């Protein structure tokens, strides 16, 4: 899994927020189908478990999933903005250099 460097905003801001309270933007990959899924969450382990469970709607068709990329943000709004940028990318592998 690749974790990006903190954004300039995170570097410049106070480090009073613990890593567990951070919001994560993540990219999942299914090796056999070469499908990718981009999302955001505050609890990455729980979210990955959800994606690999029968309860997940879209992602259950392409299980198992593995996390290949994450970025951390202090606020959910920052994470949502980044998630939208990644989802708008035409070629996610090329965009992330993975």
N, C-alpha and C positions, 0 to 999 in steps of 0.2 A: 504494500500500500504506500502511496506517495502522499505526504502531507506538505501542503504549500507553506511558503514563508508567510509570516503574519503581514497583513496589509499595513500601509503607512499609518492608517488611522489607529490600528492596534498598537503599533510601536510608539506613537506619540501620546496615546492615552494612558491614563492611570492603570496600574496593574492590580487594582483592588478586586477585580472580577476573577474568581477562580476558574480554572480550566473546565471544571465540571458544569459550570453555568454558561459555558460558551455555546453558541449555536453553530452547527456544522452543516456545510454544504458537502454533499458526497456524490460520488459516481460509483455505481455498481456495474459489474460486468458478469455476463454468463459466458463462460469459455466455449461451450459447445455450439451456441447459436450466434456468438459475437454480438449479442444485444447489450445495450447500455441503458441504465436508468439513472436519472439525476434527481436528487431531492435535497431536503433540508430538515434538520431535526435538532433537538437538544440532547437526546439520548441515542447515540449512534448504535450501541450494542443492541438495545431493545428494538430499534428500527430495522436493523439487519435481520434479527430474529423474526420480525413481522413479515418482511419481504420473503423470507424462506419458509413461511408457514402456509398452510392451505387457506387461511383466512384472507390473504392478500388477493386483490382482484386481478390486476394486470400482471404483476410480477410472478404470480404462482405458475403461470404458463411456461416460464423460462427458468425455473429453479434448477440448480442452486445458484445463488448470487454471491459474489465476493466484492469487498470494498477495494477499489483500486486508486481512489483519490479522495482527499478531504481538504477542506479549508475551514478555519475557525473565525467566528465573528462574535463581537460582544452583544449585538442586538439582533433580534429576529428580522427586523426590517433590512438590515445590511445583508443578512443571509438570503433573504427572498430576492433582493436585487441581483445578487451574484448568481443565484439559481436560475433566474430568468435569462441572464447573459449566457450561461452555459447551455441552457435549453435552446436558445436561439442560434447557437453555433451550428453551422452546416455539417461539420465533421468534428465530432467531439475528440476523437483520438488525436487529430492534427492540432486542434485548438489547445489541448493540454500537453502536447508533446509526449504522448504515451504510446 
